[in-house]
Amino acid sequence: MKKFILGLFFLVIVNGLFVGTTAEATIKSEATDVGVMFNNKKVQQPIVPKLPDTNVPYIPKPSPSFKGNLPSTGDLITSLIWTLLGCAVLIMFVGVFSLKNIMLRIT
């Protein structure tokens, strides 16, 4: 598989370097070798309407009612570890209970 990918990569590079032709776009001509057409229209500036002058008084933002701190990264990771440990213990209890029921059915 590696040989196939390397061979394909080599063929793409060789094709791009030796077989492909380069094309340069110049603004002076109307069309390039590959058929790119240039639009010679000048860009018009957009019309910006004048907005009426409104004197709105400054209204301060209300302060948030909850001023607590977010938990630190260590607290979040500790919480995740405890959650994973709890799930692992639960899975072990369910597995032992299921194995006990299976052993009782066999005998």
C-alpha positions as CSV (number, residue, x, y, z in Angstrom):
1,M,0.0,0.0,0.0
2,K,2.9,2.4,0.8
3,K,4.5,1.7,-2.5
4,F,1.3,2.5,-4.4
5,I,0.8,5.8,-2.5
6,L,4.5,6.8,-3.0
7,G,4.2,5.9,-6.7
8,L,1.1,7.9,-7.1
9,F,2.7,10.9,-5.3
10,F,5.7,10.6,-7.6
11,L,3.6,10.6,-10.7
12,V,1.7,13.7,-9.6
13,I,4.9,15.6,-8.9
14,V,6.4,14.6,-12.2
15,N,3.3,15.5,-14.1
16,G,3.1,18.9,-12.4
17,L,6.8,19.7,-13.0
18,F,7.4,18.4,-16.5
19,V,4.1,17.9,-18.3
20,G,2.0,20.8,-17.0
21,T,2.3,24.3,-18.5
22,T,2.4,27.5,-16.5
23,A,0.0,30.3,-17.1
24,E,0.4,33.9,-16.0
25,A,-2.4,36.3,-15.7
26,T,-1.6,39.9,-16.6
27,I,-3.9,42.9,-16.2
28,K,-2.8,44.4,-19.5
29,S,-4.3,41.7,-21.6
30,E,-8.0,41.0,-21.9
31,A,-7.7,37.2,-21.7
32,T,-4.9,34.7,-20.7
33,D,-3.8,31.5,-22.3
34,V,-6.2,29.5,-20.3
35,G,-9.2,31.7,-21.1
36,V,-9.5,33.9,-18.0
37,M,-11.3,37.1,-18.9
38,F,-10.7,40.4,-17.1
39,N,-13.4,42.9,-16.4
40,N,-12.1,46.4,-17.1
41,K,-14.9,48.2,-15.3
42,K,-13.9,50.5,-12.5
43,V,-15.1,49.8,-9.0
44,Q,-17.6,52.3,-7.8
45,Q,-17.6,53.4,-4.2
46,P,-20.7,52.5,-2.3
47,I,-23.1,55.2,-1.3
48,V,-23.2,55.7,2.4
49,P,-26.3,57.5,3.6
50,K,-25.9,60.1,6.4
51,L,-27.5,58.9,9.6
52,P,-29.4,61.3,11.8
53,D,-27.5,62.6,14.8
54,T,-29.1,61.0,17.9
55,N,-27.9,61.8,21.3
56,V,-28.6,58.7,23.3
57,P,-27.5,58.8,27.0
58,Y,-25.1,56.1,28.2
59,I,-26.8,53.3,30.1
60,P,-24.4,51.3,32.2
61,K,-24.6,47.5,32.0
62,P,-26.1,45.8,35.0
63,S,-23.7,43.8,37.1
64,P,-24.3,40.1,37.1
65,S,-26.1,38.7,40.1
66,F,-23.9,35.6,40.3
67,K,-20.3,36.5,41.1
68,G,-18.9,33.0,41.6
69,N,-15.7,31.6,40.2
70,L,-15.7,28.7,37.7
71,P,-14.0,25.5,38.9
72,S,-10.4,25.1,38.0
73,T,-9.1,22.6,35.5
74,G,-7.9,20.3,38.3
75,D,-11.3,20.2,39.9
76,L,-12.9,19.4,36.5
77,I,-10.4,16.5,35.9
78,T,-10.9,15.2,39.4
79,S,-14.6,15.2,38.9
80,L,-14.2,13.3,35.6
81,I,-11.9,10.7,37.2
82,W,-14.4,10.1,40.1
83,T,-17.2,9.7,37.5
84,L,-15.2,7.2,35.5
85,L,-14.3,5.2,38.7
86,G,-18.0,5.2,39.7
87,C,-19.0,3.8,36.3
88,A,-16.3,1.2,36.5
89,V,-17.4,0.0,40.0
90,L,-21.0,-0.1,38.7
91,I,-20.0,-2.2,35.7
92,M,-18.1,-4.6,38.0
93,F,-21.1,-5.1,40.3
94,V,-23.4,-5.7,37.3
95,G,-20.9,-8.2,35.9
96,V,-20.5,-10.1,39.1
97,F,-24.3,-10.3,39.6
98,S,-24.7,-11.5,36.0
99,L,-21.9,-14.1,36.4
100,K,-23.5,-15.3,39.6
101,N,-26.9,-15.8,37.9
102,I,-25.3,-17.6,35.0
103,M,-23.4,-19.9,37.4
104,L,-26.6,-20.7,39.3
105,R,-28.4,-21.6,36.0
106,I,-25.6,-23.9,34.9
107,T,-25.6,-26.0,38.1
